[in-house]
Amino acid sequence: MQCPRCTHAMISDSFTDLLDDSGVLGITAWRCLTCGEVVDPVILANRTNRPEPFVSKSRKNWGA
Ligand SMILES: [Zn+2]
């Protein structure tokens, strides 16, 4: 796999996380050997399926 940040090689690595709702304690994710970027399936899904911003709730540009 190629790092989305620096395009160098990534390796599969195991990470320990807090116990989530499904009872999973550890995850396996991709870690970049060069910049340390970590990408797991949840991160990838959130990056590709992120919702559009709410225009009405966004910060207004006050011309400052
Ligand atoms: Zn990288």
N, CA, C, O and the ligand as a Tripos MOL2 file, in Angstrom:
@<TRIPOS>MOLECULE
protein
  257   255    65     0     0
PROTEIN
NO_CHARGES

@<TRIPOS>ATOM
      1 N           0.8420   -1.1860    0.0000 N.3       1 MET1
      2 CA          0.0000    0.0000    0.0000 C.3       1 MET1
      3 C           0.8840    1.2440    0.0000 C.2       1 MET1
      4 O           1.9900    1.2420    0.5410 O.2       1 MET1
      5 N           0.3710    2.3040   -0.6190 N.am      2 GLN2
      6 CA          1.1280    3.5430   -0.7500 C.3       2 GLN2
      7 C           0.5440    4.5970    0.1990 C.2       2 GLN2
      8 O          -0.6740    4.7340    0.3030 O.2       2 GLN2
      9 N           1.4030    5.3250    0.8770 N.am      3 CYS3
     10 CA          0.9650    6.3410    1.8320 C.3       3 CYS3
     11 C           0.2400    7.4750    1.1100 C.2       3 CYS3
     12 O           0.7620    8.0160    0.1340 O.2       3 CYS3
     13 N          -0.9650    7.8450    1.5780 N.am      4 PRO4
     14 CA         -1.6870    8.9450    0.9320 C.3       4 PRO4
     15 C          -1.0560   10.3000    1.1920 C.2       4 PRO4
     16 O          -1.3540   11.2630    0.4860 O.2       4 PRO4
     17 N          -0.1900   10.3940    2.1910 N.am      5 ARG5
     18 CA          0.4240   11.6810    2.5290 C.3       5 ARG5
     19 C           1.7360   11.8930    1.7850 C.2       5 ARG5
     20 O           1.9450   12.9510    1.1900 O.2       5 ARG5
     21 N           2.6280   10.8920    1.8110 N.am      6 CYS6
     22 CA          3.9610   11.0840    1.2360 C.3       6 CYS6
     23 C           4.2570   10.1100    0.1000 C.2       6 CYS6
     24 O           5.3210   10.2020   -0.5120 O.2       6 CYS6
     25 N           3.3510    9.1800   -0.2000 N.am      7 THR7
     26 CA          3.4330    8.2060   -1.2940 C.3       7 THR7
     27 C           4.5400    7.1710   -1.0990 C.2       7 THR7
     28 O           4.9100    6.4910   -2.0560 O.2       7 THR7
     29 N           5.0760    7.0340    0.1070 N.am      8 HIS8
     30 CA          6.0600    5.9850    0.3540 C.3       8 HIS8
     31 C           5.3510    4.7150    0.8060 C.2       8 HIS8
     32 O           4.1240    4.6730    0.9040 O.2       8 HIS8
     33 N           6.1440    3.6800    1.0810 N.am      9 ALA9
     34 CA          5.5890    2.3680    1.4010 C.3       9 ALA9
     35 C           4.9730    2.3360    2.7950 C.2       9 ALA9
     36 O           5.4530    2.9910    3.7200 O.2       9 ALA9
     37 N           3.8930    1.5540    2.9270 N.am     10 MET10
     38 CA          3.2490    1.3650    4.2190 C.3      10 MET10
     39 C           3.2750   -0.1150    4.5650 C.2      10 MET10
     40 O           3.2800   -0.9720    3.6810 O.2      10 MET10
     41 N           3.2920   -0.4080    5.8790 N.am     11 ILE11
     42 CA          3.2580   -1.7860    6.3360 C.3      11 ILE11
     43 C           2.0180   -2.0030    7.1940 C.2      11 ILE11
     44 O           1.4800   -1.0620    7.7760 O.2      11 ILE11
     45 N           1.5780   -3.2370    7.2630 N.am     12 SER12
     46 CA          0.4720   -3.6020    8.1380 C.3      12 SER12
     47 C           1.0070   -3.7150    9.5560 C.2      12 SER12
     48 O           2.0240   -4.3670    9.7920 O.2      12 SER12
     49 N           0.3200   -3.0780   10.5020 N.am     13 ASP13
     50 CA          0.8020   -3.0580   11.8760 C.3      13 ASP13
     51 C          -0.3810   -3.2100   12.8220 C.2      13 ASP13
     52 O          -1.5080   -2.8600   12.4730 O.2      13 ASP13
     53 N          -0.1300   -3.7230   14.0030 N.am     14 SER14
     54 CA         -1.1770   -3.9030   15.0040 C.3      14 SER14
     55 C          -1.1170   -2.7700   16.0160 C.2      14 SER14
     56 O          -0.0380   -2.3720   16.4550 O.2      14 SER14
     57 N          -2.2860   -2.2570   16.3810 N.am     15 PHE15
     58 CA         -2.3770   -1.1730   17.3500 C.3      15 PHE15
     59 C          -3.3480   -1.5720   18.4440 C.2      15 PHE15
     60 O          -4.3390   -2.2590   18.1980 O.2      15 PHE15
     61 N          -3.0510   -1.1340   19.6450 N.am     16 THR16
     62 CA         -3.9450   -1.3580   20.7690 C.3      16 THR16
     63 C          -4.7000   -0.0720   21.0380 C.2      16 THR16
     64 O          -4.1110    1.0050   21.1380 O.2      16 THR16
     65 N          -6.0230   -0.2030   21.1560 N.am     17 ASP17
     66 CA         -6.8690    0.9630   21.3550 C.3      17 ASP17
     67 C          -7.7510    0.7180   22.5710 C.2      17 ASP17
     68 O          -7.7360   -0.3660   23.1540 O.2      17 ASP17
     69 N          -8.5100    1.7230   22.9430 N.am     18 LEU18
     70 CA         -9.4810    1.5400   24.0080 C.3      18 LEU18
     71 C         -10.5630    0.5720   23.5400 C.2      18 LEU18
     72 O         -10.8370    0.4620   22.3450 O.2      18 LEU18
     73 N         -11.1600   -0.1110   24.4710 N.am     19 LEU19
     74 CA        -12.2220   -1.0520   24.1530 C.3      19 LEU19
     75 C         -13.4130   -0.2960   23.5720 C.2      19 LEU19
     76 O         -13.9660    0.5910   24.2230 O.2      19 LEU19
     77 N         -13.8100   -0.6470   22.3460 N.am     20 ASP20
     78 CA        -14.9300    0.0630   21.7370 C.3      20 ASP20
     79 C         -16.2420   -0.6780   21.9930 C.2      20 ASP20
     80 O         -16.2630   -1.6730   22.7180 O.2      20 ASP20
     81 N         -17.3270   -0.2000   21.4040 N.am     21 ASP21
     82 CA        -18.6500   -0.7700   21.6460 C.3      21 ASP21
     83 C         -18.7590   -2.2260   21.2050 C.2      21 ASP21
     84 O         -19.5360   -2.9930   21.7730 O.2      21 ASP21
     85 N         -17.9830   -2.6060   20.1970 N.am     22 SER22
     86 CA        -18.0510   -3.9780   19.7050 C.3      22 SER22
     87 C         -17.1420   -4.9110   20.4980 C.2      22 SER22
     88 O         -17.0930   -6.1050   20.2050 O.2      22 SER22
     89 N         -16.4230   -4.4010   21.4910 N.am     23 GLY23
     90 CA        -15.5740   -5.2440   22.3070 C.3      23 GLY23
     91 C         -14.2050   -5.4810   21.7190 C.2      23 GLY23
     92 O         -13.4580   -6.3350   22.1970 O.2      23 GLY23
     93 N         -13.8640   -4.7250   20.6760 N.am     24 VAL24
     94 CA        -12.5710   -4.8980   20.0280 C.3      24 VAL24
     95 C         -11.5380   -4.0410   20.7290 C.2      24 VAL24
     96 O         -11.7560   -2.8480   20.9390 O.2      24 VAL24
     97 N         -10.4200   -4.6380   21.0910 N.am     25 LEU25
     98 CA         -9.3800   -3.9060   21.8000 C.3      25 LEU25
     99 C          -8.2360   -3.5110   20.8700 C.2      25 LEU25
    100 O          -7.6580   -2.4340   21.0190 O.2      25 LEU25
    101 N          -7.9140   -4.3580   19.9310 N.am     26 GLY26
    102 CA         -6.7950   -4.0820   19.0290 C.3      26 GLY26
    103 C          -7.2600   -3.9500   17.5980 C.2      26 GLY26
    104 O          -8.2710   -4.5350   17.2090 O.2      26 GLY26
    105 N          -6.5280   -3.1860   16.8180 N.am     27 ILE27
    106 CA         -6.8540   -3.0480   15.4000 C.3      27 ILE27
    107 C          -5.5990   -3.2920   14.5860 C.2      27 ILE27
    108 O          -4.4780   -3.1310   15.0690 O.2      27 ILE27
    109 N          -5.8120   -3.6830   13.3450 N.am     28 THR28
    110 CA         -4.7190   -3.8000   12.3940 C.3      28 THR28
    111 C          -4.8830   -2.7010   11.3670 C.2      28 THR28
    112 O          -5.9390   -2.5750   10.7480 O.2      28 THR28
    113 N          -3.8510   -1.9090   11.1870 N.am     29 ALA29
    114 CA         -3.9200   -0.7720   10.2770 C.3      29 ALA29
    115 C          -2.6220   -0.6790    9.4880 C.2      29 ALA29
    116 O          -1.6600   -1.3990    9.7560 O.2      29 ALA29
    117 N          -2.6140    0.2170    8.5140 N.am     30 TRP30
    118 CA         -1.4220    0.4600    7.7120 C.3      30 TRP30
    119 C          -0.6590    1.6270    8.3230 C.2      30 TRP30
    120 O          -1.2500    2.6520    8.6640 O.2      30 TRP30
    121 N           0.6610    1.4680    8.4600 N.am     31 ARG31
    122 CA          1.5050    2.5330    8.9920 C.3      31 ARG31
    123 C           2.6070    2.8450    7.9990 C.2      31 ARG31
    124 O           3.2590    1.9420    7.4730 O.2      31 ARG31
    125 N           2.8100    4.1260    7.7470 N.am     32 CYS32
    126 CA          3.8410    4.5630    6.8080 C.3      32 CYS32
    127 C           5.2080    4.4760    7.4660 C.2      32 CYS32
    128 O           5.3840    4.9090    8.6040 O.2      32 CYS32
    129 N           6.1840    3.9110    6.7450 N.am     33 LEU33
    130 CA          7.5330    3.7860    7.2770 C.3      33 LEU33
    131 C           8.2690    5.1110    7.2860 C.2      33 LEU33
    132 O           9.2440    5.2720    8.0200 O.2      33 LEU33
    133 N           7.8230    6.0510    6.4900 N.am     34 THR34
    134 CA          8.5440    7.3230    6.3580 C.3      34 THR34
    135 C           7.9650    8.4120    7.2440 C.2      34 THR34
    136 O           8.6920    9.0210    8.0280 O.2      34 THR34
    137 N           6.6520    8.6690    7.1290 N.am     35 CYS35
    138 CA          6.0800    9.8080    7.8490 C.3      35 CYS35
    139 C           5.2400    9.3940    9.0520 C.2      35 CYS35
    140 O           4.8400   10.2570    9.8330 O.2      35 CYS35
    141 N           4.9580    8.1110    9.2270 N.am     36 GLY36
    142 CA          4.2100    7.6550   10.3840 C.3      36 GLY36
    143 C           2.7060    7.7330   10.2380 C.2      36 GLY36
    144 O           1.9870    7.4740   11.2040 O.2      36 GLY36
    145 N           2.2030    8.0830    9.0610 N.am     37 GLU37
    146 CA          0.7590    8.1330    8.8260 C.3      37 GLU37
    147 C           0.1340    6.7700    9.1170 C.2      37 GLU37
    148 O           0.6650    5.7390    8.7020 O.2      37 GLU37
    149 N          -0.9950    6.7650    9.8300 N.am     38 VAL38
    150 CA         -1.7050    5.5270   10.1410 C.3      38 VAL38
    151 C          -3.0650    5.5800    9.4690 C.2      38 VAL38
    152 O          -3.8000    6.5570    9.6080 O.2      38 VAL38
    153 N          -3.3950    4.5190    8.7370 N.am     39 VAL39
    154 CA         -4.6670    4.4480    8.0300 C.3      39 VAL39
    155 C          -5.2830    3.0830    8.3110 C.2      39 VAL39
    156 O          -4.6480    2.0520    8.0930 O.2      39 VAL39
    157 N          -6.5150    3.0810    8.7940 N.am     40 ASP40
    158 CA         -7.2440    1.8270    8.9780 C.3      40 ASP40
    159 C          -8.5270    1.8930    8.1570 C.2      40 ASP40
    160 O          -8.8490    2.9470    7.6090 O.2      40 ASP40
    161 N          -9.2640    0.7870    8.0620 N.am     41 PRO41
    162 CA        -10.4740    0.7940    7.2190 C.3      41 PRO41
    163 C         -11.4890    1.8640    7.6140 C.2      41 PRO41
    164 O         -12.1690    2.4120    6.7470 O.2      41 PRO41
    165 N         -11.6040    2.1710    8.9020 N.am     42 VAL42
    166 CA        -12.5550    3.2020    9.3400 C.3      42 VAL42
    167 C         -12.1050    4.5800    8.8530 C.2      42 VAL42
    168 O         -12.9250    5.3760    8.3970 O.2      42 VAL42
    169 N         -10.8300    4.8560    8.9460 N.am     43 ILE43
    170 CA        -10.2970    6.1410    8.4760 C.3      43 ILE43
    171 C         -10.5230    6.2680    6.9760 C.2      43 ILE43
    172 O         -10.9550    7.3160    6.4950 O.2      43 ILE43
    173 N         -10.2320    5.1980    6.2360 N.am     44 LEU44
    174 CA        -10.4220    5.2450    4.7880 C.3      44 LEU44
    175 C         -11.8850    5.4880    4.4370 C.2      44 LEU44
    176 O         -12.1860    6.2780    3.5430 O.2      44 LEU44
    177 N         -12.8030    4.8090    5.1410 N.am     45 ALA45
    178 CA        -14.2340    4.9790    4.8650 C.3      45 ALA45
    179 C         -14.6740    6.3990    5.1730 C.2      45 ALA45
    180 O         -15.4530    6.9820    4.4200 O.2      45 ALA45
    181 N         -14.1840    6.9630    6.2720 N.am     46 ASN46
    182 CA        -14.5690    8.3250    6.6240 C.3      46 ASN46
    183 C         -14.0090    9.3450    5.6510 C.2      46 ASN46
    184 O         -14.6470   10.3640    5.3890 O.2      46 ASN46
    185 N         -12.8300    9.0870    5.1150 N.am     47 ARG47
    186 CA        -12.2440   10.0240    4.1600 C.3      47 ARG47
    187 C         -12.9610    9.9800    2.8190 C.2      47 ARG47
    188 O         -13.0650   11.0020    2.1400 O.2      47 ARG47
    189 N         -13.4540    8.8170    2.4310 N.am     48 THR48
    190 CA        -14.0990    8.7120    1.1220 C.3      48 THR48
    191 C         -15.5830    9.0290    1.1830 C.2      48 THR48
    192 O         -16.1580    9.4540    0.1820 O.2      48 THR48
    193 N         -16.2210    8.8310    2.3380 N.am     49 ASN49
    194 CA        -17.6680    9.0410    2.4470 C.3      49 ASN49
    195 C         -18.0120   10.2010    3.3600 C.2      49 ASN49
    196 O         -19.0590   10.1820    4.0080 O.2      49 ASN49
    197 N         -17.1770   11.1870    3.4260 N.am     50 ARG50
    198 CA        -17.4590   12.2820    4.3530 C.3      50 ARG50
    199 C         -18.6290   13.1200    3.8350 C.2      50 ARG50
    200 O         -18.7750   13.3160    2.6290 O.2      50 ARG50
    201 N         -19.4480   13.6050    4.7430 N.am     51 PRO51
    202 CA        -20.6210   14.3790    4.3310 C.3      51 PRO51
    203 C         -20.2340   15.7750    3.8700 C.2      51 PRO51
    204 O         -19.1740   16.2970    4.2160 O.2      51 PRO51
    205 N         -21.1150   16.3570    3.0880 N.am     52 GLU52
    206 CA        -20.9060   17.7330    2.6510 C.3      52 GLU52
    207 C         -21.0970   18.6620    3.8480 C.2      52 GLU52
    208 O         -21.9100   18.3650    4.7230 O.2      52 GLU52
    209 N         -20.3770   19.7650    3.9080 N.am     53 PRO53
    210 CA        -20.5580   20.6940    5.0350 C.3      53 PRO53
    211 C         -21.9110   21.3830    4.9700 C.2      53 PRO53
    212 O         -22.4730   21.6040    3.8970 O.2      53 PRO53
    213 N         -22.4190   21.7170    6.1620 N.am     54 PHE54
    214 CA        -23.6640   22.4610    6.2300 C.3      54 PHE54
    215 C         -23.3630   23.9310    5.9580 C.2      54 PHE54
    216 O         -22.7340   24.6100    6.7700 O.2      54 PHE54
    217 N         -23.8120   24.4020    4.8270 N.am     55 VAL55
    218 CA        -23.4810   25.7700    4.4350 C.3      55 VAL55
    219 C         -24.1080   26.7620    5.4040 C.2      55 VAL55
    220 O         -23.4860   27.7610    5.7630 O.2      55 VAL55
    221 N         -25.3310   26.4910    5.8260 N.am     56 SER56
    222 CA        -26.0160   27.4400    6.7010 C.3      56 SER56
    223 C         -25.3730   27.5230    8.0780 C.2      56 SER56
    224 O         -25.5350   28.5280    8.7700 O.2      56 SER56
    225 N         -24.6370   26.4750    8.4950 N.am     57 LYS57
    226 CA        -24.0100   26.4660    9.8060 C.3      57 LYS57
    227 C         -22.5150   26.7720    9.7480 C.2      57 LYS57
    228 O         -21.8450   26.7960   10.7800 O.2      57 LYS57
    229 N         -21.9980   27.0020    8.5570 N.am     58 SER58
    230 CA        -20.5750   27.2780    8.4660 C.3      58 SER58
    231 C         -20.2790   28.6950    8.9430 C.2      58 SER58
    232 O         -21.1620   29.5470    9.0430 O.2      58 SER58
    233 N         -19.0130   28.9070    9.2300 N.am     59 ARG59
    234 CA        -18.6100   30.2410    9.6840 C.3      59 ARG59
    235 C         -18.8200   31.2470    8.5690 C.2      59 ARG59
    236 O         -18.5750   30.9590    7.3980 O.2      59 ARG59
    237 N         -19.2630   32.3930    8.9380 N.am     60 LYS60
    238 CA        -19.4620   33.4410    7.9580 C.3      60 LYS60
    239 C         -18.1610   34.2100    7.7650 C.2      60 LYS60
    240 O         -17.3770   34.3810    8.6990 O.2      60 LYS60
    241 N         -17.9530   34.6610    6.5610 N.am     61 ASN61
    242 CA        -16.7980   35.4890    6.2660 C.3      61 ASN61
    243 C         -17.1840   36.9390    6.5080 C.2      61 ASN61
    244 O         -17.9480   37.5210    5.7390 O.2      61 ASN61
    245 N         -16.6600   37.5140    7.5650 N.am     62 TRP62
    246 CA        -17.0170   38.8820    7.9390 C.3      62 TRP62
    247 C         -16.1360   39.9020    7.2520 C.2      62 TRP62
    248 O         -16.2250   41.0920    7.5520 O.2      62 TRP62
    249 N         -15.2860   39.4630    6.3370 N.am     63 GLY63
    250 CA        -14.4630   40.3980    5.5850 C.3      63 GLY63
    251 C         -13.2610   40.9010    6.3530 C.2      63 GLY63
    252 O         -12.6670   41.9140    5.9830 O.2      63 GLY63
    253 N         -12.8970   40.2090    7.4140 N.am     64 ALA64
    254 CA        -11.7660   40.6680    8.2360 C.3      64 ALA64
    255 C         -10.4550   40.2880    7.5830 C.2      64 ALA64
    256 O          -9.3890   40.5860    8.1200 O.2      64 ALA64
    257 ZN          3.8740    8.6220    4.5450 Zn       65 ZN65
@<TRIPOS>BOND
     1     1     2 1
     2     2     3 1
     3     3     4 2
     4     3     5 am
     5     5     6 1
     6     6     7 1
     7     7     8 2
     8     7     9 am
     9     9    10 1
    10    10    11 1
    11    11    12 2
    12    11    13 am
    13    13    14 1
    14    14    15 1
    15    15    16 2
    16    15    17 am
    17    17    18 1
    18    18    19 1
    19    19    20 2
    20    19    21 am
    21    21    22 1
    22    22    23 1
    23    23    24 2
    24    23    25 am
    25    25    26 1
    26    26    27 1
    27    27    28 2
    28    27    29 am
    29    29    30 1
    30    30    31 1
    31    31    32 2
    32    31    33 am
    33    33    34 1
    34    34    35 1
    35    35    36 2
    36    35    37 am
    37    37    38 1
    38    38    39 1
    39    39    40 2
    40    39    41 am
    41    41    42 1
    42    42    43 1
    43    43    44 2
    44    43    45 am
    45    45    46 1
    46    46    47 1
    47    47    48 2
    48    47    49 am
    49    49    50 1
    50    50    51 1
    51    51    52 2
    52    51    53 am
    53    53    54 1
    54    54    55 1
    55    55    56 2
    56    55    57 am
    57    57    58 1
    58    58    59 1
    59    59    60 2
    60    59    61 am
    61    61    62 1
    62    62    63 1
    63    63    64 2
    64    63    65 am
    65    65    66 1
    66    66    67 1
    67    67    68 2
    68    67    69 am
    69    69    70 1
    70    70    71 1
    71    71    72 2
    72    71    73 am
    73    73    74 1
    74    74    75 1
    75    75    76 2
    76    75    77 am
    77    77    78 1
    78    78    79 1
    79    79    80 2
    80    79    81 am
    81    81    82 1
    82    82    83 1
    83    83    84 2
    84    83    85 am
    85    85    86 1
    86    86    87 1
    87    87    88 2
    88    87    89 am
    89    89    90 1
    90    90    91 1
    91    91    92 2
    92    91    93 am
    93    93    94 1
    94    94    95 1
    95    95    96 2
    96    95    97 am
    97    97    98 1
    98    98    99 1
    99    99   100 2
   100    99   101 am
   101   101   102 1
   102   102   103 1
   103   103   104 2
   104   103   105 am
   105   105   106 1
   106   106   107 1
   107   107   108 2
   108   107   109 am
   109   109   110 1
   110   110   111 1
   111   111   112 2
   112   111   113 am
   113   113   114 1
   114   114   115 1
   115   115   116 2
   116   115   117 am
   117   117   118 1
   118   118   119 1
   119   119   120 2
   120   119   121 am
   121   121   122 1
   122   122   123 1
   123   123   124 2
   124   123   125 am
   125   125   126 1
   126   126   127 1
   127   127   128 2
   128   127   129 am
   129   129   130 1
   130   130   131 1
   131   131   132 2
   132   131   133 am
   133   133   134 1
   134   134   135 1
   135   135   136 2
   136   135   137 am
   137   137   138 1
   138   138   139 1
   139   139   140 2
   140   139   141 am
   141   141   142 1
   142   142   143 1
   143   143   144 2
   144   143   145 am
   145   145   146 1
   146   146   147 1
   147   147   148 2
   148   147   149 am
   149   149   150 1
   150   150   151 1
   151   151   152 2
   152   151   153 am
   153   153   154 1
   154   154   155 1
   155   155   156 2
   156   155   157 am
   157   157   158 1
   158   158   159 1
   159   159   160 2
   160   159   161 am
   161   161   162 1
   162   162   163 1
   163   163   164 2
   164   163   165 am
   165   165   166 1
   166   166   167 1
   167   167   168 2
   168   167   169 am
   169   169   170 1
   170   170   171 1
   171   171   172 2
   172   171   173 am
   173   173   174 1
   174   174   175 1
   175   175   176 2
   176   175   177 am
   177   177   178 1
   178   178   179 1
   179   179   180 2
   180   179   181 am
   181   181   182 1
   182   182   183 1
   183   183   184 2
   184   183   185 am
   185   185   186 1
   186   186   187 1
   187   187   188 2
   188   187   189 am
   189   189   190 1
   190   190   191 1
   191   191   192 2
   192   191   193 am
   193   193   194 1
   194   194   195 1
   195   195   196 2
   196   195   197 am
   197   197   198 1
   198   198   199 1
   199   199   200 2
   200   199   201 am
   201   201   202 1
   202   202   203 1
   203   203   204 2
   204   203   205 am
   205   205   206 1
   206   206   207 1
   207   207   208 2
   208   207   209 am
   209   209   210 1
   210   210   211 1
   211   211   212 2
   212   211   213 am
   213   213   214 1
   214   214   215 1
   215   215   216 2
   216   215   217 am
   217   217   218 1
   218   218   219 1
   219   219   220 2
   220   219   221 am
   221   221   222 1
   222   222   223 1
   223   223   224 2
   224   223   225 am
   225   225   226 1
   226   226   227 1
   227   227   228 2
   228   227   229 am
   229   229   230 1
   230   230   231 1
   231   231   232 2
   232   231   233 am
   233   233   234 1
   234   234   235 1
   235   235   236 2
   236   235   237 am
   237   237   238 1
   238   238   239 1
   239   239   240 2
   240   239   241 am
   241   241   242 1
   242   242   243 1
   243   243   244 2
   244   243   245 am
   245   245   246 1
   246   246   247 1
   247   247   248 2
   248   247   249 am
   249   249   250 1
   250   250   251 1
   251   251   252 2
   252   251   253 am
   253   253   254 1
   254   254   255 1
   255   255   256 2
@<TRIPOS>SUBSTRUCTURE
     1 MET1         2 RESIDUE 1 A MET
     2 GLN2         6 RESIDUE 1 A GLN
     3 CYS3        10 RESIDUE 1 A CYS
     4 PRO4        14 RESIDUE 1 A PRO
     5 ARG5        18 RESIDUE 1 A ARG
     6 CYS6        22 RESIDUE 1 A CYS
     7 THR7        26 RESIDUE 1 A THR
     8 HIS8        30 RESIDUE 1 A HIS
     9 ALA9        34 RESIDUE 1 A ALA
    10 MET10       38 RESIDUE 1 A MET
    11 ILE11       42 RESIDUE 1 A ILE
    12 SER12       46 RESIDUE 1 A SER
    13 ASP13       50 RESIDUE 1 A ASP
    14 SER14       54 RESIDUE 1 A SER
    15 PHE15       58 RESIDUE 1 A PHE
    16 THR16       62 RESIDUE 1 A THR
    17 ASP17       66 RESIDUE 1 A ASP
    18 LEU18       70 RESIDUE 1 A LEU
    19 LEU19       74 RESIDUE 1 A LEU
    20 ASP20       78 RESIDUE 1 A ASP
    21 ASP21       82 RESIDUE 1 A ASP
    22 SER22       86 RESIDUE 1 A SER
    23 GLY23       90 RESIDUE 1 A GLY
    24 VAL24       94 RESIDUE 1 A VAL
    25 LEU25       98 RESIDUE 1 A LEU
    26 GLY26      102 RESIDUE 1 A GLY
    27 ILE27      106 RESIDUE 1 A ILE
    28 THR28      110 RESIDUE 1 A THR
    29 ALA29      114 RESIDUE 1 A ALA
    30 TRP30      118 RESIDUE 1 A TRP
    31 ARG31      122 RESIDUE 1 A ARG
    32 CYS32      126 RESIDUE 1 A CYS
    33 LEU33      130 RESIDUE 1 A LEU
    34 THR34      134 RESIDUE 1 A THR
    35 CYS35      138 RESIDUE 1 A CYS
    36 GLY36      142 RESIDUE 1 A GLY
    37 GLU37      146 RESIDUE 1 A GLU
    38 VAL38      150 RESIDUE 1 A VAL
    39 VAL39      154 RESIDUE 1 A VAL
    40 ASP40      158 RESIDUE 1 A ASP
    41 PRO41      162 RESIDUE 1 A PRO
    42 VAL42      166 RESIDUE 1 A VAL
    43 ILE43      170 RESIDUE 1 A ILE
    44 LEU44      174 RESIDUE 1 A LEU
    45 ALA45      178 RESIDUE 1 A ALA
    46 ASN46      182 RESIDUE 1 A ASN
    47 ARG47      186 RESIDUE 1 A ARG
    48 THR48      190 RESIDUE 1 A THR
    49 ASN49      194 RESIDUE 1 A ASN
    50 ARG50      198 RESIDUE 1 A ARG
    51 PRO51      202 RESIDUE 1 A PRO
    52 GLU52      206 RESIDUE 1 A GLU
    53 PRO53      210 RESIDUE 1 A PRO
    54 PHE54      214 RESIDUE 1 A PHE
    55 VAL55      218 RESIDUE 1 A VAL
    56 SER56      222 RESIDUE 1 A SER
    57 LYS57      226 RESIDUE 1 A LYS
    58 SER58      230 RESIDUE 1 A SER
    59 ARG59      234 RESIDUE 1 A ARG
    60 LYS60      238 RESIDUE 1 A LYS
    61 ASN61      242 RESIDUE 1 A ASN
    62 TRP62      246 RESIDUE 1 A TRP
    63 GLY63      250 RESIDUE 1 A GLY
    64 ALA64      254 RESIDUE 1 A ALA
    65 ZN65       257 GROUP 0 **** ****
